[in-house]
Amino acid sequence: GEDPIEQDKLPHVNQGEPAVISNSSIDSKLTRPSPHFTESSLLAAMENISRFVTEEKFKKILADTAGLGTPATRAGIIQGAVDKGYFKRQKKMLIATEKAHALISIMPSAIKSPGMTAAWEQELENIASGNCNMTVFMNQITNWICKLVQQLKLNSEALVESGGNIAKAF
C-alpha cells in the first residue's frame, strides 16, 4: 500500500493537553537578502508586478493590465534608469546606485508603490468608459505633482542641511 500521509503519522492531541518537547536547538543564522535583479528577472517582475502589491483591488487591476509598462516599453524604462545612473550593470545583475537610494529615501510611499499605477489605470479606464473627465484627471495629477515637487525640494534641502549626500545624487 501507499505510505500514510504526513497528518496520519501525528499523534492525537486535545486542546489544552500538555506537550513534551523532546529535542530543541538554537541555530545562529542570518536571513539572506533577495538576489539582485537581472535585466530578465526585472522585466518579469514588471510584467507580474501584482505579486508585489498588498492592496487586493490594486493587485487585480495590475494583474488584468499585465503589469508596469508594456512589453515594448519595459526594456527602455530599465535602460533609461541605467543611463540616468540609477542602476549599474555588474555582470548580469542590475545594482541600485547611491543616487537611486538617495532618490528613494526622499520619495513619498505613493510614488514608490505600484498601487499608484493601478489607481491611475483605473482612472484611465473610467475616462475611456465616459465615467470620468480627462481634463479633471490631468488637473488632479498636475496639482498633486506640483505639491510633490515642493515637498521633495524641502526634503532634499533638509537632508543636505543635515549632512546627507542628496546633493551628489542629483
CYANA upper distance limits for C-alpha pairs under 8 A (distance plus 0.5 A):
  4 PRO  CA      8 ASP  CA      6.51
  4 PRO  CA      9 LYS  CA      7.47
  5 ILE  CA      9 LYS  CA      7.55
  6 GLU  CA     10 LEU  CA      7.69
 13 VAL  CA     17 GLU  CA      7.27
 36 HIS  CA     93 MET  CA      6.48
 36 HIS  CA     94 LEU  CA      6.95
 36 HIS  CA     95 ILE  CA      7.14
 37 PHE  CA     41 SER  CA      6.09
 37 PHE  CA     42 LEU  CA      6.01
 37 PHE  CA     93 MET  CA      6.24
 37 PHE  CA     94 LEU  CA      6.10
 37 PHE  CA     95 ILE  CA      8.10
 38 THR  CA     42 LEU  CA      6.49
 38 THR  CA     92 LYS  CA      6.13
 38 THR  CA     93 MET  CA      4.90
 38 THR  CA     94 LEU  CA      5.96
 39 GLU  CA     43 LEU  CA      6.62
 39 GLU  CA     78 ILE  CA      8.23
 39 GLU  CA     92 LYS  CA      7.86
 39 GLU  CA     93 MET  CA      7.57
 39 GLU  CA     94 LEU  CA      7.21
 40 SER  CA     44 ALA  CA      6.81
 41 SER  CA     45 ALA  CA      6.60
 42 LEU  CA     46 MET  CA      6.60
 43 LEU  CA     47 GLU  CA      6.77
 43 LEU  CA     74 ARG  CA      7.05
 43 LEU  CA     75 ALA  CA      7.61
 44 ALA  CA     48 ASN  CA      6.60
 45 ALA  CA     49 ILE  CA      5.88
 46 MET  CA     67 GLY  CA      6.22
 46 MET  CA     68 LEU  CA      5.65
 46 MET  CA     69 GLY  CA      7.86
 46 MET  CA     74 ARG  CA      7.97
 47 GLU  CA     66 ALA  CA      6.21
 47 GLU  CA     67 GLY  CA      4.89
 47 GLU  CA     68 LEU  CA      6.52
 47 GLU  CA     69 GLY  CA      8.25
 47 GLU  CA     70 THR  CA      8.37
 47 GLU  CA     71 PRO  CA      8.41
 48 ASN  CA     62 LEU  CA      8.47
 48 ASN  CA     63 ALA  CA      7.46
 48 ASN  CA     66 ALA  CA      7.28
 48 ASN  CA     67 GLY  CA      5.98
 49 ILE  CA     53 VAL  CA      7.58
 49 ILE  CA     62 LEU  CA      7.32
 49 ILE  CA     63 ALA  CA      8.07
 49 ILE  CA     67 GLY  CA      5.74
 49 ILE  CA     68 LEU  CA      7.15
 49 ILE  CA    114 PRO  CA      7.74
 50 SER  CA     58 PHE  CA      8.06
 50 SER  CA     59 LYS  CA      5.16
 50 SER  CA     60 LYS  CA      7.63
 50 SER  CA     62 LEU  CA      5.77
 50 SER  CA     63 ALA  CA      5.97
 50 SER  CA     67 GLY  CA      7.22
 50 SER  CA    114 PRO  CA      8.49
 51 ARG  CA     59 LYS  CA      7.58
 52 PHE  CA    114 PRO  CA      8.42
 53 VAL  CA     58 PHE  CA      7.54
 53 VAL  CA     59 LYS  CA      6.11
 53 VAL  CA    113 SER  CA      8.29
 53 VAL  CA    114 PRO  CA      7.27
 53 VAL  CA    115 GLY  CA      7.14
 54 THR  CA     58 PHE  CA      8.41
 54 THR  CA     59 LYS  CA      7.39
 55 GLU  CA     59 LYS  CA      6.54
 55 GLU  CA    115 GLY  CA      7.90
 56 GLU  CA     60 LYS  CA      6.78
 57 LYS  CA     61 ILE  CA      6.93
 58 PHE  CA     62 LEU  CA      6.61
 58 PHE  CA    115 GLY  CA      5.96
 58 PHE  CA    118 ALA  CA      5.83
 58 PHE  CA    119 ALA  CA      7.40
 59 LYS  CA     63 ALA  CA      6.60
 59 LYS  CA    115 GLY  CA      8.09
 59 LYS  CA    118 ALA  CA      8.30
 60 LYS  CA     64 ASP  CA      6.59
 61 ILE  CA     65 THR  CA      6.64
 61 ILE  CA    118 ALA  CA      6.27
 61 ILE  CA    121 GLU  CA      8.07
 61 ILE  CA    122 GLN  CA      7.80
 62 LEU  CA     66 ALA  CA      6.58
 62 LEU  CA     67 GLY  CA      5.61
 62 LEU  CA     68 LEU  CA      8.12
 62 LEU  CA    117 THR  CA      8.49
 62 LEU  CA    118 ALA  CA      6.20
 63 ALA  CA     67 GLY  CA      6.73
 66 ALA  CA     70 THR  CA      8.17
 68 LEU  CA     74 ARG  CA      8.15
 68 LEU  CA    114 PRO  CA      8.27
 68 LEU  CA    117 THR  CA      7.98
 69 GLY  CA     73 THR  CA      6.33
 69 GLY  CA     74 ARG  CA      6.05
 70 THR  CA     74 ARG  CA      6.44
 71 PRO  CA     75 ALA  CA      8.28
 72 ALA  CA     76 GLY  CA      8.41
 73 THR  CA     77 ILE  CA      6.74
 74 ARG  CA     78 ILE  CA      6.94
 75 ALA  CA     79 GLN  CA      6.66
 76 GLY  CA     80 GLY  CA      6.43
 77 ILE  CA     81 ALA  CA      6.85
 78 ILE  CA     82 VAL  CA      6.89
 79 GLN  CA     83 ASP  CA      6.55
 80 GLY  CA     84 LYS  CA      6.57
 81 ALA  CA     85 GLY  CA      6.76
 81 ALA  CA     86 TYR  CA      5.70
 81 ALA  CA     87 PHE  CA      6.50
 82 VAL  CA     86 TYR  CA      6.14
 82 VAL  CA     87 PHE  CA      5.19
 82 VAL  CA     88 LYS  CA      6.41
 82 VAL  CA     89 ARG  CA      8.30
 85 GLY  CA     97 THR  CA      7.50
 85 GLY  CA     99 LYS  CA      7.45
 85 GLY  CA    100 ALA  CA      8.22
 86 TYR  CA     96 ALA  CA      6.39
 86 TYR  CA     97 THR  CA      5.86
 86 TYR  CA     98 GLU  CA      8.21
 86 TYR  CA     99 LYS  CA      6.33
 86 TYR  CA    100 ALA  CA      5.17
 87 PHE  CA     94 LEU  CA      6.40
 87 PHE  CA     95 ILE  CA      5.81
 87 PHE  CA     96 ALA  CA      5.07
 87 PHE  CA     97 THR  CA      5.98
 87 PHE  CA    100 ALA  CA      7.74
 88 LYS  CA     94 LEU  CA      6.22
 88 LYS  CA     95 ILE  CA      5.77
 88 LYS  CA     96 ALA  CA      7.07
 88 LYS  CA     97 THR  CA      7.14
 89 ARG  CA     93 MET  CA      6.28
 89 ARG  CA     94 LEU  CA      5.31
 89 ARG  CA     95 ILE  CA      6.75
 90 GLN  CA     94 LEU  CA      6.77
 90 GLN  CA     95 ILE  CA      7.30
 96 ALA  CA    100 ALA  CA      6.33
 96 ALA  CA    101 HIS  CA      7.49
 97 THR  CA    101 HIS  CA      6.93
 98 GLU  CA    102 ALA  CA      6.57
 98 GLU  CA    169 ALA  CA      7.47
 99 LYS  CA    103 LEU  CA      6.72
 99 LYS  CA    166 ILE  CA      8.22
 99 LYS  CA    168 LYS  CA      8.13
 99 LYS  CA    169 ALA  CA      4.85
 99 LYS  CA    170 PHE  CA      7.56
100 ALA  CA    104 ILE  CA      6.65
100 ALA  CA    169 ALA  CA      8.25
101 HIS  CA    105 SER  CA      6.59
102 ALA  CA    106 ILE  CA      7.33
102 ALA  CA    165 ASN  CA      8.14
102 ALA  CA    166 ILE  CA      6.26
102 ALA  CA    169 ALA  CA      6.92
103 LEU  CA    107 MET  CA      6.85
103 LEU  CA    166 ILE  CA      8.20
103 LEU  CA    169 ALA  CA      8.02
104 ILE  CA    112 LYS  CA      8.08
106 ILE  CA    152 LEU  CA      7.05
106 ILE  CA    155 ASN  CA      6.75
106 ILE  CA    156 SER  CA      7.39
107 MET  CA    111 ILE  CA      7.04
107 MET  CA    112 LYS  CA      7.50
107 MET  CA    152 LEU  CA      7.58
108 PRO  CA    112 LYS  CA      7.38
109 SER  CA    113 SER  CA      6.68
110 ALA  CA    115 GLY  CA      8.15
110 ALA  CA    116 MET  CA      6.67
111 ILE  CA    116 MET  CA      7.26
113 SER  CA    117 THR  CA      8.28
114 PRO  CA    118 ALA  CA      7.14
115 GLY  CA    119 ALA  CA      6.69
116 MET  CA    120 TRP  CA      6.72
117 THR  CA    121 GLU  CA      6.55
118 ALA  CA    122 GLN  CA      6.67
119 ALA  CA    123 GLU  CA      6.86
120 TRP  CA    124 LEU  CA      6.65
121 GLU  CA    125 GLU  CA      6.66
122 GLN  CA    126 ASN  CA      6.78
123 GLU  CA    127 ILE  CA      6.73
123 GLU  CA    132 CYS  CA      7.80
123 GLU  CA    137 PHE  CA      8.10
124 LEU  CA    128 ALA  CA      6.62
124 LEU  CA    134 MET  CA      8.46
125 GLU  CA    129 SER  CA      6.72
126 ASN  CA    130 GLY  CA      6.68
126 ASN  CA    131 ASN  CA      5.55
126 ASN  CA    132 CYS  CA      5.88
127 ILE  CA    131 ASN  CA      6.22
127 ILE  CA    132 CYS  CA      5.04
127 ILE  CA    133 ASN  CA      6.24
127 ILE  CA    134 MET  CA      6.57
128 ALA  CA    132 CYS  CA      8.49
132 CYS  CA    136 VAL  CA      8.39
132 CYS  CA    137 PHE  CA      8.20
133 ASN  CA    137 PHE  CA      6.81
134 MET  CA    138 MET  CA      6.58
135 THR  CA    139 ASN  CA      6.56
136 VAL  CA    140 GLN  CA      6.67
137 PHE  CA    141 ILE  CA      6.81
138 MET  CA    142 THR  CA      6.53
139 ASN  CA    143 ASN  CA      6.57
140 GLN  CA    144 TRP  CA      6.57
141 ILE  CA    145 ILE  CA      6.51
142 THR  CA    146 CYS  CA      6.65
143 ASN  CA    147 LYS  CA      6.80
144 TRP  CA    148 LEU  CA      6.58
145 ILE  CA    149 VAL  CA      6.54
146 CYS  CA    150 GLN  CA      6.85
147 LYS  CA    151 GLN  CA      6.74
148 LEU  CA    152 LEU  CA      6.55
149 VAL  CA    153 LYS  CA      6.63
150 GLN  CA    154 LEU  CA      6.91
151 GLN  CA    155 ASN  CA      6.61
152 LEU  CA    156 SER  CA      6.45
153 LYS  CA    157 GLU  CA      6.53
154 LEU  CA    158 ALA  CA      6.57
155 ASN  CA    159 LEU  CA      6.64
156 SER  CA    160 VAL  CA      6.66
156 SER  CA    166 ILE  CA      6.88
156 SER  CA    167 ALA  CA      8.23
157 GLU  CA    161 GLU  CA      6.63
158 ALA  CA    162 SER  CA      6.66
159 LEU  CA    163 GLY  CA      6.95
159 LEU  CA    164 GLY  CA      5.52
159 LEU  CA    165 ASN  CA      7.96
159 LEU  CA    166 ILE  CA      7.16
160 VAL  CA    164 GLY  CA      5.41
160 VAL  CA    165 ASN  CA      6.80
160 VAL  CA    166 ILE  CA      6.66
160 VAL  CA    167 ALA  CA      7.00
165 ASN  CA    169 ALA  CA      7.39
166 ILE  CA    170 PHE  CA      7.33
